[in-house]
């Protein structure tokens, strides 16, 4: 039997959350402040008090404005889109395309774009690296992978974590989180790792998504145990295997937590300023780490 909004829950119902009225497969602890129907992060539209569902927003803002005066927004203030996973699909496509180029062109392609401090590449016949002014390697290395299992694992994680997070943040905020977290991971790797040790992979950016997801789940009062267990497992692999650049994982994770907190906790009246301002602060930290390491290597 369906339970009316606001009616008390029985012992069995208390053990599980209600499901979103637009997405029945998604549990949620949030209800629309106007109609009291349960809504998931994708359907949440920030209101002056709490959140409203898209239907209530379309029917009128409740403040005397016309229905089209209030644009539906995500939890973080982004615009709700028809395909909430579009950017995640594009990012996966870019990673797969770059890996195909690695396979077809060979080591010369990988060596031109992987993260390296400063090293002589016999195949290229020159000294290459970030210390040589090739700062683009901090970014391009995020789209390269070292093996089929490497890219399969990373792309599976990106789809599983990135899709829901993109829906909750909106495209612009999600892309900022992904890129800045990845750059933070690259910068910490460049700062600490041997300048002769190459590094590549999307793991730094994906760990940033993990960190932001944990912050979002905390904000929504969701059960934190699944995401924390997954983080612990990934950190065990990070420090338990010799061929993993732990610096990229930790740098991305820290950046993801910091940016994620700003995304979901920024005050509504100056939300964009705080959200993108924190992204700029993290980028400044990336530049500082890069300059320090470059000065050490020159």
N, C-alpha and C positions, 0 to 999 in steps of 0.2 A: 504494500500500500504506500502511495506517495505521501510524504510528510509535508504539511503546509509550512510556509515560511514562518519562522519564529516559534514553531511548536517545540515542546521539549523533546530531547532525544532519549531513546530507550537505551538499555545496556548494550545491545548489539550495535546500534548506530554510533554509540560513543567511541567505538573502537576504530572507526574509519571516517575519513572526511567526506563531505558531499562532493559531487562531481559538477563541473562547469555545465551550465545549461546549454551552452553552444558547442562544447566539446565533452561529451559524456565519458570519454576515456581518461579525463584528467581530474584528479582530486584537487580540491582547493579549500582553504580555510577562510577565504575572503568572499563577502557578499556585496552586491550593489547597495549603496546607501539609500536608493530610492525605491526599487522594487524588491530588494532583499533576496534576489536570486543569486546563487553561487556563481562566481566568475573566476577564471584562471588568469595568470599573468598576461597572456596574449589579449584577453578581452578587457582588462582593467583600463579605465580611463580616469586619470587623476581629477578629483573634484576638490572644492574648497574644504570639504570634510570627507575623508575616506575616498572611495572609488565608486564609479558608476559603470554600468554595462553599456555597450555600444547602442542598444535599442533605446535606453533612456536618454542618452546623449543626442541621438538622432531626433527623438520626439520633442526635445526641448531641454535647454540647460537648467531650467528651474530658476533662472535669475532675470527673466524678462527678455532675454535675447532670443533671436530667431534660432530655429534648430540648426541651421547651417553656420551659425556664428561660433559654435564650439566644435573644433576638430577633434575627433577621437585620438587619444594619446595612449601610449604604453605606460607601464609603471614608471619608467624613467623619464617620460616626457617625449618620447619619439612618436612619429606618426605611424599609426596602424596601417599595414599594407596588405594587399591581397595575397601575396606569397611571403609569409614571414621567414622563410628559410632561403630566400633568393641569394643573399650574400654568402651564406654558408655553402651553397651549391657552387657559386662562382669561385670561392676560395679553394674548394676541393678540386674544381676543374683546373685552376691555375697550378696547384701542386702536382696534379697528375700530368698536365701538359709539360711542366718543367722536368718531371721524371722521365717522360718519354724522350725529351731532348737529351737528357743525360745518357739514356740507353742508345740513342741513335747516333749522337755525335761523339760520345766517349769522354775520356778523362779530361781532355782539353776544355770542354764546356764546364764540367764540374769545377776544375781548378781555377777557372776565370771568375767564378761567382761564389764559391764556398767561403766561409769565414776563416781567415788566417791572419795572424799578426804580421809577420814578415818572414818570408821564406823564399828560397830560390827554387823555381820550378824548371826542371830540366826540359820538359816538354814545351814550355813556353819560352824558355831561354832568357828569363829575366827574374828579378826579385819582385815578388808580388805581396800584397797584403794591405790591411787597413792602415798600418803605419806608413805605407808608401803613398797615402792619399786616396786609397780606394775605399772610401767610407761606404759606398753602395753595398759592399759585401755584408754589412750589418743587416741589410734588408734582404738582399737576394738569397743569402744562405737560408732564410726562413722557408724558402719554397723548394729546396733541394733535399734529397733523401739518399741514404747510402745502400739500401737494399729493398727488395719487395716487401719483406715483413715490416721494415721500418715505415714505409709509406702506408701500408695497409693499416697498421696499428694506429698511426697518427690520424689518418683520414676517418677511420671508424670513430675515434675519440672526438674529432672535430664535428662529425655529423651528430653524434649522440649528445654532446654537451653544447655545441655551438647553436644548433637549431632552436631549442627552447630559449637560450639566452638571447639570441637575435630577436625573437618574438617579444621578449620581456623588455629589452632595451630600445629597440628600434635600430634601423640600419646604420645611421651615422655614428651613434654611440657604440654600437657593437664593433664596427670597423675600427674605430679609434682604439677601443680596448684591445682588439686583436693585434693591430700593428704596433702600438706602443708597448704592449707586453712582450711581443716578440723582439722588439728592438732593445728592451731592457735586458732580456735574456742574452742577446748577442753582445751587448756592451759589457755585461758582467763576465761573460766568457772571455772576451778580448782582454779585459782588465786582469784576470787571474790566471788564465790558461797560458801554457807555453806558447810563444809566438810561432813556433814551428808546428804546432798541433792544429790541423784543420778541424772545422766543426760545421755541421749542417743539419737541417731538420726544422720542422714546425713545432717542436716540442715546447719551446719557450712560450710561443703564443698560446698553445693549447693549455699549458699550465696556468697561464693568465686567465683563460676561460674557466678553468677549474676554480681558481681563487675567487673570481667574481660570482660564480654560481653558488659557492658556499655562502658568500655575503648575501646574495639574493634569497637563498633558502632561509637564512637566519632572519632576514627582514620580513619574510612571509610566515614565519613561525612554522616552517616545515620540519619534518624529522631530519636532523642533520647527520644521523648515523650512516646512511648510504654514501653520501658524498665524502664524509670524513674517512670512511673505510677505504674508499677508492683512492683518495689522496695518499693515505698511509701506504697502500699497496704500491702505488706509483713511486713514492719516495723510497721505498725499500729497493725497488728495481733501480732507481736513480743512483743510490749509493752502493748497491750491491754488485753492479756490473762495471767492469773497467772501461768499456768502450762508450760510456754515456757521459756527455758533458753536463755534469750536475749543475754547473754554474748557470746554464741556460734555463734549466728547470726552476731553480730557486729564484733567479732574477725575474723570470716571467710570472712565477707564482706571487711574489711580493708585489710586483707592479699590478697584477690582476686584482689582488685584495684591496690595494689602495684605490685604484680607479673604480673598482666595483662598488666600494663603500661610497665614493663620491657620486656614482651614478644613481644609487637607490636611496641615499640619505640626504641628498642636496635639498635645501629648502626650496619650496615651489616658486617663490617669488624671484629667486635668482638662480634657478636650477641650471640652466645652460652655462652660465658664467662659472659656477663652481665645478660642474662636470668637466668642461673643456679646459678650465684653468688647471685642474689637477693633472689632466693629460699633458699639458704644457710643462708643468713642474717635473713630471716624470721624464719627459723628453729632455729637459735641461739636465737632469741627472745623467741621462744617457750621454749627452754631449760632454759633460764634465768627465765622466769615466773614460770616454774615448780620448779626450785631450790628455788626461793624466797618463794613460798607457802609451799613447803616441810619444809623449815627451820622454818616457822612460826608454823607449826602443830606439829613438833617434840619436 
